[in-house]
Amino acid sequence: MLKISDISYSVDGRPLLQNASVTIPNGHKVGIVGRNGTGKTTLFRLIWGELALEGGEISIPKGARMGGVSQEVPSNEVSLINTVLAADTERASLMAEAETATEPNRIAEIQTRLSDIDAWSAEARAAQILKGLGFDAEAQLRPCSDFSGGWRMRVALAAVLFSKPDLLLLDEPTNYLDLEGALWLESYLQKYPHTVLIVSHDRGLLNRAVGSILHLEDKKLTYYQVPYDKFAEQRAAKLAVAAAEAKKQEARRAHLQSFVDRFKAKASKAVQAQSRVKMLAKMKPISTPQESALKRFSFPAPEELSPPIINLESASVGYGDTVILKNMDLRIDQDDRIALLGKNGEGKSTLSKLLSERLPAMGGRVTRHNKLRIGYFAQHQVDELHIDETPIDHLRRVRPSELPARHRARLAGFGLGADQADTLVGRLSGGQKARLSLLLATIDAPHLLILDEPTNHLDIESREALVEALTEYSGAVILVSHDMHLLSMVADRLWLVKDGTVRPYDEDLESYRKLLLTSDTPKKARAAKAANKPKRATGDQLKALRAEVRTCEERVAKLNDMSDRLAKKLADPELYEDGKAGEAEVWQKKYGEVRDAMDRAESMWMRALEKLEKAES
């Protein structure tokens, strides 16, 4: 178990944790929540031992392996599949040693251990993880240098999942995943066999992938053995009780103070007054942790336009001579709330660029209202802010004629107060940068707002504020997000981007989630019949079993060759000449060890063949 006992830690003299304690049992999956800046990432670094505690102790079981994603994988020429395979250092070491080992006992030990850790199916397991995170079979063979930083972060995540540490620490893992990858990760973590700690603001992940919540607030850690929504209910009830008790105490305090004020000067009441002064001094304030003030987003309201604001007729779009999407017949009205669904690479970003006039149509017809204004927010825009300028500087550039007071009012409407307004962007938090980018995207009161992963770096309270703002917004919204909660609360129409075109998706988000997790499930009419049939092995499973058979066969051949050479040695009459009795005994012992290893290797080979025959039948 992970045991945190009375730990304390400060940053620049500001306490983040004070005498905080919690015990996480082995195998529990825990979501860590708390407002931005409370110290969630710092807690991870303390568990890793990267930071030195000021007090207290953190202990994990002896020999337990920890794993996490601290940085993207290097941009090198190693393929994705080999990068992931190398993450299991024990397997990689044993495989390398197996190529050079000559001592019979050690050969047997290596092969037995490789079998114990299921080394022969490793490539299939690694491929399955990479596929779940968005890499097809062709991409898995390409070098890491072919991919951008965000995609290499996915490879780093795949590597740590493949290595299966005893304590898995994940800090906002869905920030660099799309909806499909996030749902796959959610499903994978549900079945993960060891302890998991996840810092996340994704309510879907916190409700389905974890069973407990660790809340960091007021420099303390509180453990709730329930998913997020239940935690929120329990916390709300706890706050209501604390507020009621504080109110009663304040009334009692006011009553005592009133008595003191009235009678402290009267000799006849001096004793009673003094007694009440002592009572006041002994009254300890009841702590009522306050939720952060809901930092609203104030989207300016556009004027109403006649429908449709955009209409596509047999439209196609792509890059150069390559068509990505075609035969699109779509219509957008100003009151639409549309979520774009589809696996990565199918064309969601391409469609967004077409709608926002960042890409021209290659064919068909695209009609836009002549007064249409479009706001566009994508995660890369957050990274393109000028880090050596303040938010005020950014607004001064786009609204040079406005007074500073108006600039500050705009920033305040997006939760950026006076302190943040004059702070260099490079020193702002990720959430504050996202707020600034959203402000810049909506400053012209757009009739259509296109949002590509708007919730990255926003805490749960800010995400709820965004949901509320989008609900009240009088323009159309196009959403691309991995946040199922945001999509379910905002979108009332779903478009599926798949197979080179875009069509309305008539089912709901939960149906889409199930569709993704079952990987092309058969139609309902055939589902019951298929359920009664014995499950056939997948192509990846057969590939792994055949690889195991080949490896076992090679192992037997290697030991057989070694046995023949030892038998030849033992058949040499010179070995039994006078004075060589000890040497003969050594060679006989080696021969016996090789024969024992042969027996074990042949048994493993037979088991592997039986498994393959069963899978192929």
Secondary structure, DSSP 4 states (H G I P E B T S, - for coil): -EEEEEEEEEETTEEEEEEEEEEE-TT-EEEEE--TTSSHHHHHHHHHTSS--SEEEEE--TTPPEEE--SPPP-SSSBHHHHHHTT-HHHHHHHHHHTT---HHHHHHHHHHHHHTTGGGHHHHHHHHHHHTT--HHHHTSBGGGS-HHHHHHHHHHHHHHH--SEEEEESGGGG--HHHHHHHHHHHHT--SEEEEE---HHHHHHT-SEEEEEETTEEEEESS-HHHHHHHHHHHHHHHHHHHHHHHHHHHHHHHHHHHHTT-GGGHHHHHHHHHHHHHPPPPP-PPPPP-----PPPPPP-PSPSEEEEEEEEEETTEEEEEEEEEEE-TT-EEEEE--TTSSHHHHHHHHTTSS--SEEEEEE-TT--EEEEEHHHHHTS-TTS-HHHHHHHH-TTS-HHHHHHHHHTTT--HHHHTS-GGGS-HHHHHHHHHHHHHTT--SEEEEESTTTT--HHHHHHHHHHHHH--SEEEEE-S-HHHHHHH-SEEEEEETTEEEE--S-HHHHHHHHHHTSPPPHHHHHHHHHSPPPPPHHHHHHHHHHHHHHHHHHHHHHHHHHHHHHHHT-GGGGSTT-HHHHHHHHHHHHHHHHHHHHHHHHHHHHHHHHHHHH-
